[in-house]
């Protein structure tokens, strides 16, 4: 049975709302569990954004049951040309324009300190193989983590030291 992001919209809203069961209720839902996705991916994408129109527009046709997530190391150079969905065009570049600011606003989470000591982000962004989105799609696209990728680009452009590879959750076609 196919599952699409719009089908999880009401569940996401209910769980995140006042009196909702939060992330625990969301990941415990039978449909969400049937996807067999890492909880970090479920939280960053489905729980946080299933009800947002841009994500429904960009990923609404994708059958989520065909997607498998892998924890991969992606070369820093690949992030230089990587884009995001059409509804967020230019956003990565905006973050890249002022990477210190976008890192510092998350100081309470230890983000700038982590960049300084490890040359990478604290939390893996979500990337998708474009072949999942349209026939002939090539390369990876940022689903979530536009700020993180922008900070990486900005630091690289300014000559700040960054790690040669960065951990990311990558969506690829599930082998049936």
SEVO-992515 format. One record per residue (C-alpha): residue number from 0; residue in three letters; z, x, y. Coordinates in nm, 4 decimals, m for minus. Example, Ala and Ser with C-alpha at 12.3 -4.5 7.8 and 13.67 -1.06 7.14 Angstrom:
<rs>
+-----+--------+----------+----------+----------+
: num : residu :       pz :       px :       py :
+-----+--------+----------+----------+----------+
:   0 :    ALA :   0.7800 :   1.2300 :  m0.4500 :
:   1 :    SER :   0.7140 :   1.3670 :  m0.1060 :
+-----+--------+----------+----------+----------+
</rs>
This chain:
<rs>
+-----+--------+----------+----------+----------+
: num : residu :       pz :       px :       py :
+-----+--------+----------+----------+----------+
:   0 :    UNK :   0.0000 :   0.0000 :   0.0000 :
:   1 :    UNK :  m0.1051 :   0.1442 :   0.3372 :
:   2 :    UNK :   0.1546 :   0.1950 :   0.6109 :
:   3 :    UNK :   0.0625 :   0.2283 :   0.9790 :
:   4 :    UNK :   0.2777 :   0.3378 :   1.2704 :
:   5 :    UNK :   0.2683 :  m0.0052 :   1.4357 :
:   6 :    UNK :   0.4368 :  m0.1533 :   1.1283 :
:   7 :    UNK :   0.7424 :   0.0615 :   1.2019 :
:   8 :    UNK :   0.7613 :  m0.0303 :   1.5708 :
:   9 :    UNK :   1.0079 :  m0.3195 :   1.5385 :
:  10 :    UNK :   1.2289 :  m0.1232 :   1.2976 :
:  11 :    UNK :   1.2375 :   0.1717 :   1.5387 :
:  12 :    UNK :   1.3282 :  m0.0506 :   1.8335 :
:  13 :    UNK :   1.5987 :  m0.2316 :   1.6372 :
:  14 :    UNK :   1.7565 :   0.0857 :   1.5000 :
:  15 :    UNK :   1.7550 :   0.2588 :   1.8406 :
:  16 :    UNK :   1.8819 :  m0.0481 :   2.0249 :
:  17 :    UNK :   2.2328 :  m0.1556 :   2.1090 :
:  18 :    UNK :   2.4126 :  m0.2380 :   1.7873 :
:  19 :    UNK :   2.1328 :  m0.0860 :   1.5790 :
:  20 :    UNK :   2.2010 :   0.1367 :   1.2844 :
:  21 :    UNK :   2.0478 :   0.4453 :   1.4422 :
:  22 :    UNK :   1.8564 :   0.7099 :   1.2563 :
:  23 :    UNK :   2.0539 :   0.6556 :   0.9343 :
:  24 :    UNK :   1.9364 :   0.2938 :   0.9100 :
:  25 :    UNK :   1.5795 :   0.3910 :   0.9979 :
:  26 :    UNK :   1.5463 :   0.6666 :   0.7358 :
:  27 :    UNK :   1.7156 :   0.4416 :   0.4808 :
:  28 :    UNK :   1.4506 :   0.1711 :   0.5162 :
:  29 :    UNK :   1.2454 :   0.1265 :   0.1976 :
:  30 :    UNK :   0.9099 :   0.1713 :   0.3727 :
:  31 :    UNK :   1.0216 :   0.4857 :   0.5548 :
:  32 :    UNK :   1.1728 :   0.6321 :   0.2364 :
:  33 :    UNK :   0.8520 :   0.5594 :   0.0447 :
:  34 :    UNK :   0.6646 :   0.8007 :   0.2739 :
:  35 :    UNK :   0.8771 :   1.0876 :   0.1379 :
:  36 :    UNK :   0.8672 :   1.2742 :   0.4688 :
:  37 :    UNK :   1.1235 :   1.5275 :   0.5972 :
:  38 :    UNK :   1.3928 :   1.3570 :   0.8038 :
:  39 :    UNK :   1.3168 :   1.5842 :   1.1004 :
:  40 :    UNK :   0.9574 :   1.4566 :   1.1057 :
:  41 :    UNK :   1.0646 :   1.0944 :   1.0657 :
:  42 :    UNK :   1.3079 :   1.1314 :   1.3560 :
:  43 :    UNK :   1.0745 :   1.3154 :   1.5939 :
:  44 :    UNK :   0.7770 :   1.0887 :   1.5390 :
:  45 :    UNK :   0.8428 :   0.7538 :   1.3762 :
:  46 :    UNK :   1.2002 :   0.6874 :   1.4880 :
:  47 :    UNK :   1.1528 :   0.8138 :   1.8435 :
:  48 :    UNK :   0.7962 :   0.7003 :   1.9122 :
:  49 :    UNK :   0.6699 :   0.4330 :   1.6703 :
:  50 :    UNK :   0.7039 :   0.1666 :   1.9380 :
:  51 :    UNK :   0.5217 :   0.3595 :   2.2128 :
:  52 :    UNK :   0.1689 :   0.2444 :   2.2874 :
:  53 :    UNK :   0.0176 :   0.5955 :   2.3247 :
:  54 :    UNK :   0.1246 :   0.6853 :   1.9713 :
:  55 :    UNK :  m0.0080 :   0.3575 :   1.8362 :
:  56 :    UNK :  m0.3399 :   0.4174 :   2.0137 :
:  57 :    UNK :  m0.3674 :   0.7793 :   1.9014 :
:  58 :    UNK :  m0.2464 :   0.7386 :   1.5454 :
:  59 :    UNK :  m0.2673 :   0.3657 :   1.4755 :
:  60 :    UNK :  m0.5546 :   0.3916 :   1.2280 :
:  61 :    UNK :  m0.3852 :   0.6633 :   1.0228 :
:  62 :    UNK :  m0.2483 :   0.5458 :   0.6878 :
:  63 :    UNK :   0.0852 :   0.7257 :   0.6837 :
:  64 :    UNK :   0.0966 :   0.7179 :   0.3035 :
:  65 :    UNK :  m0.1945 :   0.9663 :   0.2972 :
:  66 :    UNK :   0.0054 :   1.2267 :   0.4912 :
:  67 :    UNK :   0.2138 :   1.5096 :   0.3464 :
:  68 :    UNK :   0.4198 :   1.7382 :   0.5703 :
:  69 :    UNK :   0.4560 :   2.1105 :   0.5189 :
:  70 :    UNK :   0.6776 :   2.3617 :   0.6921 :
:  71 :    UNK :   0.4240 :   2.6272 :   0.7967 :
:  72 :    UNK :   0.4172 :   2.9400 :   1.0089 :
:  73 :    UNK :   0.1410 :   2.9115 :   1.2669 :
:  74 :    UNK :   0.0165 :   3.2163 :   1.4601 :
:  75 :    UNK :   0.1054 :   3.2055 :   1.8294 :
:  76 :    UNK :  m0.2610 :   3.2540 :   1.9168 :
:  77 :    UNK :  m0.3525 :   2.9198 :   1.7525 :
:  78 :    UNK :  m0.1308 :   2.7352 :   1.9996 :
:  79 :    UNK :  m0.3323 :   2.8668 :   2.2959 :
:  80 :    UNK :  m0.6224 :   2.6281 :   2.2341 :
:  81 :    UNK :  m0.4410 :   2.3474 :   2.0529 :
:  82 :    UNK :  m0.4538 :   2.0121 :   2.2283 :
:  83 :    UNK :  m0.2621 :   1.6907 :   2.1947 :
:  84 :    UNK :  m0.3843 :   1.3348 :   2.1564 :
:  85 :    UNK :  m0.6175 :   1.1816 :   2.4146 :
:  86 :    UNK :  m0.3421 :   0.9767 :   2.5792 :
:  87 :    UNK :  m0.1490 :   1.2963 :   2.6661 :
:  88 :    UNK :  m0.4340 :   1.5231 :   2.7772 :
:  89 :    UNK :  m0.3191 :   1.7879 :   3.0258 :
:  90 :    UNK :   0.0488 :   1.7515 :   2.9409 :
:  91 :    UNK :   0.0783 :   2.0805 :   2.7511 :
:  92 :    UNK :  m0.0867 :   2.2616 :   3.0422 :
:  93 :    UNK :   0.1583 :   2.0974 :   3.2845 :
:  94 :    UNK :   0.4538 :   2.2322 :   3.0846 :
:  95 :    UNK :   0.2856 :   2.5735 :   3.0551 :
:  96 :    UNK :   0.2686 :   2.5909 :   3.4348 :
:  97 :    UNK :   0.6468 :   2.6210 :   3.4633 :
:  98 :    UNK :   0.7855 :   2.7335 :   3.1270 :
:  99 :    UNK :   1.1142 :   2.8665 :   3.2610 :
: 100 :    UNK :   1.1995 :   2.5281 :   3.4104 :
: 101 :    UNK :   1.1140 :   2.3373 :   3.0918 :
: 102 :    UNK :   1.3182 :   2.5799 :   2.8859 :
: 103 :    UNK :   1.6139 :   2.5763 :   3.1284 :
: 104 :    UNK :   1.6430 :   2.1956 :   3.1384 :
: 105 :    UNK :   1.7466 :   2.2234 :   2.7755 :
: 106 :    UNK :   2.0035 :   2.4954 :   2.8400 :
: 107 :    UNK :   2.2797 :   2.2674 :   2.7087 :
: 108 :    UNK :   2.1015 :   2.2788 :   2.3707 :
: 109 :    UNK :   2.0685 :   2.6580 :   2.3697 :
: 110 :    UNK :   1.6910 :   2.6529 :   2.4150 :
: 111 :    UNK :   1.6495 :   2.9381 :   2.6682 :
: 112 :    UNK :   1.8912 :   3.1579 :   2.4757 :
: 113 :    UNK :   1.6969 :   3.0958 :   2.1534 :
: 114 :    UNK :   1.3656 :   3.1826 :   2.3212 :
: 115 :    UNK :   1.5241 :   3.5005 :   2.4562 :
: 116 :    UNK :   1.6681 :   3.6143 :   2.1244 :
: 117 :    UNK :   1.4045 :   3.4833 :   1.8795 :
: 118 :    UNK :   1.0855 :   3.4382 :   2.0843 :
: 119 :    UNK :   1.0343 :   3.0843 :   1.9547 :
: 120 :    UNK :   1.1624 :   2.7286 :   1.9690 :
: 121 :    UNK :   1.4751 :   2.5852 :   1.8101 :
: 122 :    UNK :   1.3071 :   2.2830 :   1.6533 :
: 123 :    UNK :   0.9689 :   2.2718 :   1.4841 :
: 124 :    UNK :   0.7004 :   2.0717 :   1.6639 :
: 125 :    UNK :   0.4797 :   1.8274 :   1.4724 :
: 126 :    UNK :   0.1140 :   1.9177 :   1.4241 :
: 127 :    UNK :  m0.1592 :   1.7280 :   1.2429 :
: 128 :    UNK :  m0.4763 :   1.8444 :   1.0744 :
: 129 :    UNK :  m0.7509 :   1.6738 :   1.2763 :
: 130 :    UNK :  m0.9407 :   1.6002 :   0.9554 :
: 131 :    UNK :  m0.6783 :   1.3280 :   0.8980 :
: 132 :    UNK :  m0.7705 :   1.1635 :   1.2276 :
: 133 :    UNK :  m1.1498 :   1.1627 :   1.2103 :
: 134 :    UNK :  m1.4306 :   1.2798 :   0.9878 :
: 135 :    UNK :  m1.5304 :   1.6322 :   1.0748 :
: 136 :    UNK :  m1.2060 :   1.6990 :   1.2614 :
: 137 :    UNK :  m1.1271 :   2.0699 :   1.2770 :
: 138 :    UNK :  m0.8039 :   2.2497 :   1.3565 :
: 139 :    UNK :  m0.4595 :   2.1261 :   1.4448 :
: 140 :    UNK :  m0.3393 :   1.8847 :   1.7118 :
: 141 :    UNK :   0.0105 :   1.8539 :   1.8611 :
: 142 :    UNK :   0.1714 :   1.5169 :   1.7843 :
: 143 :    UNK :   0.5205 :   1.5922 :   1.9144 :
: 144 :    UNK :   0.6448 :   1.9081 :   2.0799 :
: 145 :    UNK :   0.4116 :   1.9213 :   2.3781 :
: 146 :    UNK :   0.6900 :   2.0743 :   2.5897 :
: 147 :    UNK :   0.7630 :   2.3385 :   2.3252 :
: 148 :    UNK :   0.3956 :   2.4329 :   2.2948 :
: 149 :    UNK :   0.3611 :   2.4368 :   2.6745 :
: 150 :    UNK :   0.6603 :   2.6698 :   2.7079 :
: 151 :    UNK :   0.5096 :   2.9003 :   2.4441 :
: 152 :    UNK :   0.1765 :   2.9089 :   2.6291 :
: 153 :    UNK :   0.3455 :   2.9670 :   2.9617 :
: 154 :    UNK :   0.5568 :   3.2516 :   2.8281 :
: 155 :    UNK :   0.2508 :   3.4112 :   2.6676 :
: 156 :    UNK :   0.0524 :   3.3800 :   2.9912 :
: 157 :    UNK :   0.3352 :   3.5529 :   3.1796 :
: 158 :    UNK :   0.3575 :   3.8360 :   2.9280 :
: 159 :    UNK :   0.6998 :   3.7375 :   2.7994 :
: 160 :    UNK :   0.7660 :   3.8500 :   2.4447 :
: 161 :    UNK :   0.7206 :   3.5766 :   2.1871 :
: 162 :    UNK :   0.7228 :   3.5795 :   1.8096 :
: 163 :    UNK :   0.3839 :   3.6365 :   1.6453 :
: 164 :    UNK :   0.4270 :   3.3213 :   1.4317 :
: 165 :    UNK :   0.6071 :   2.9921 :   1.4907 :
: 166 :    UNK :   0.7445 :   2.7407 :   1.2420 :
: 167 :    UNK :   0.5921 :   2.3937 :   1.2659 :
: 168 :    UNK :   0.5753 :   2.0773 :   1.0598 :
: 169 :    UNK :   0.2069 :   2.0360 :   0.9741 :
: 170 :    UNK :   0.0594 :   1.7084 :   0.8505 :
: 171 :    UNK :  m0.2083 :   1.7538 :   0.5886 :
: 172 :    UNK :  m0.3847 :   1.5148 :   0.3519 :
: 173 :    UNK :  m0.1579 :   1.4225 :   0.0626 :
: 174 :    UNK :  m0.2991 :   1.5300 :  m0.2716 :
: 175 :    UNK :  m0.3244 :   1.2154 :  m0.4826 :
+-----+--------+----------+----------+----------+
</rs>
